[in-house]
Amino acid sequence: MLPQAIAARALWGKGSEDALRVERVLLKGLKLELKGMLLPPLDVEASFGPGGLEKALLANAEKSLSVSLQGDGGKTQIEIAAKRLVLPFAQNIALDEFSAKGTLVAQDLLLREFEARAFDGILTGNARLSWGDAWSFGGEFAAKGMDAAKVAAPILSGGRFEGKGVYAMKADAPEKLMASARLDGSFSMQKGTLAIVDLTRTLQGTGGTGGNTLFSEMTGSVVADASRIQLRQIRLSAGLLSANGSAELDAQKNLSGRLQIELRAQVTQLRATLAITGTLAEPQFRRSN
């Protein structure tokens, strides 16, 4: 087990000319001690010069995770590659085929760019993890080509999801970061399926919960934190039918919201307000006018 403070001195410390110089280090199954963070054991091969670390390669035993470090004065260039990356402070978040480049200093990791696969699509962005008296993690992201059914089941059963936004979290310990997480962004989907209600039949008064609605486009904005997910400015286009409104999902998976739906045809024009209630597993829709 290598304490965090010793690891920092190894990366950025400079030895005196009279000191015994270590030029190369090989370690097997090293565990870095970082309070509140679950890090995997790593094999390490590192070389050092008069200015400190010159380069290092860290990898797990399966070679599915590798971290390359290159000394660069007071900071270290870092590259990360992983077949599957689990965030050490959020074990429920995993990214496939992850790669990133950035810089590492004593209390700050900046990933200028990252790319990963998630929900059968691509996730790109940047990230900054800082630690010291407090911990913070945040950045920007963009999602492209994600399977909407995997992102928002059971509400959606088809379509590809795209979105972008920012995320941030801050806490006094890494294990508390996710509880403070907040995301702000926008999304769009093309040629999808709303799998929980037939809006046309509901508008005509012949349907309620059940059925589905094929749509050509859906857009909106999202605000999410540990207590709720809010969808705002929802706009849906489905041929002659359109809808707009908002919805919310709380931490207990309870749904609430309202949709204004309209059907425009040559001979008729129908409008109605649809109240959304129930739970994510069993949503309910009711005409309120």
Secondary structure, 3 states (H helix, E strand, C coil): CEEHHHHHHHHHCCCCCCCCCCCEEEEEEECEECCCCCCCCEEEEEEEECCEEEEEEEECCCCCEEEEEEEECCEEEEEEEEEEEEECCEEEEEEEEEEEEEEEECCEEEEEEEEEEECCEEEEEEEEEECCCCEEEEEEEEEEEEEHHHHCCCCEEEEEEEEEEEEEEEECCHHHCHHHCEEEEEEEEEEEEECCECHHHHHCCCCCEECCEEEEEEEEEEEEECCEEEEEEEEEEECCEEEEEEEEEECCCEEEEEEEEEEECCCCEEEEEEEEEEECCCEEEEECC
